[in-house]
């Protein structure tokens, strides 16, 4: 039996983010959207994701920003978040196991639920949306 590490270091964060986004970039459902929005700015996007997940999971404190804003006007629907979660969960499970990996799963679900809820609010009732 292979024992997987938990997510405990910046190197683990980088491995998780790189592996996940390698999948996203070629995914038939998500690749076109992400590649279209990010374009040639992948290195900057990945660096931001290292800071985000490093702050959320291993308390690096290196991320500042509003993660929802860039997604607010993207052409995303529930099916995109379902696929995003499937790829994210698969990546985490492939590489890691432990309490911090479990936290990564929980945070991803919460983030996806919040993002789609806010996107739907913007589309359905834009007067109620507060940025």
N, C-alpha and C positions, 0 to 999 in steps of 0.2 A: 504494500500500500504506500502510495506517495503522499507525503504530508506536505500540504501547501502552507506557505507563510500567511500570516495576517498582514494587513496593510499598516505598516508602521514607519516607513521611511519615505523621504522625498523620491528615492529611486522607485519604490513601489507605486507611488502616485504617478510618476512618469510612465512606468510600464503599463499601468492600467489605462491611462489616458491615451497613450500612443496606440495600444492594441485596440482599444475601443474605436478611436477615430479612424484607424486603418480600415476597420469594418464599415463604419458609416460612409466613408468616402466612396466605397465601391458598391454600397447597397443599392439595389434597384429602386427602392422607394425613397430613401433618404439622401443618397449620394448627389443627385441632381440639385436638390434644394440646398444642401450644405455647401457643395462646391460652387453653386451659383452665387450664394450670399457671401461666402468667404473669399472666393476667387484665389488670388495668389497670396493671401494673408494667412495661410495655414500656420506658419511658424509663430506668428503673434497670437493667433487663436489658441494654439496648443499651450503656449506659455501662460495665457490667461487661465486655461483650464487646469494647468498644474497648480497655479496659485489658488484657484477656487477650491478644487478638491483637497489640496494640501491644507487649506484653512478649515474646511468642513470636517475632514476626517482625522487629521493628525495635528490640528491646532497650530499650524504654522503662522497664522495671522498675516499672510502676505497678500490676501485678496481684498480689494475694496471695489465696490461697484454695485450695479443693479443688474443682476443676471437676467431678469425678465425683459427689460427694455429692448434688447436686440431681437427678441423673438416676437414682440408684440404685433408686428405687421407681416410676419412671414406666413406663407400659405400652408399653415399646419392644421391638421385635423387629428381627431382621436387616433386614427390608424397610424399616423406618423409617431405619435407618442407611444403607442403600443409597440411599434417596431423598435423605437429608440430604447425602450425599457427592455425588450427582449435581447437586443444586442448588448446593452449595458450589463444586465444580469448574467448573460452568458459569459461575458468577458471577466467579470468579477469572479464568477464560479470557476472559470477555467484557470485562473491565476492564484486565487487567494481563498482562505477560509479562516473564520474567527470573528470575534465581536466587531472589529472595525469593518470587516467585509460585510457583516450583517448591517452595520450602520450605513454603509454605502448603498446597499439595496434599499433600505428604508428612506434615505434621503432622496434617492432617485425617484422613487414612487411619489413621495410628497411633492417634489419639484415638478414632475410631470403632471400631477393632478392640479397643482396650482397654476401652472402655465396654461393648460388647456382651458381651465375655468376662466382665467383672465382673458385669454384670447376670445373665447366665446362671448364673454361680457362685452368686450370691445366691439365685436361684430354685431351682437344682438341689441345692446343697449349702450352705445358709446357715451351717452350723456351721464351714465353712472360710473364710468371709469375714471379713477383718479390715478394719475401717474406718480 
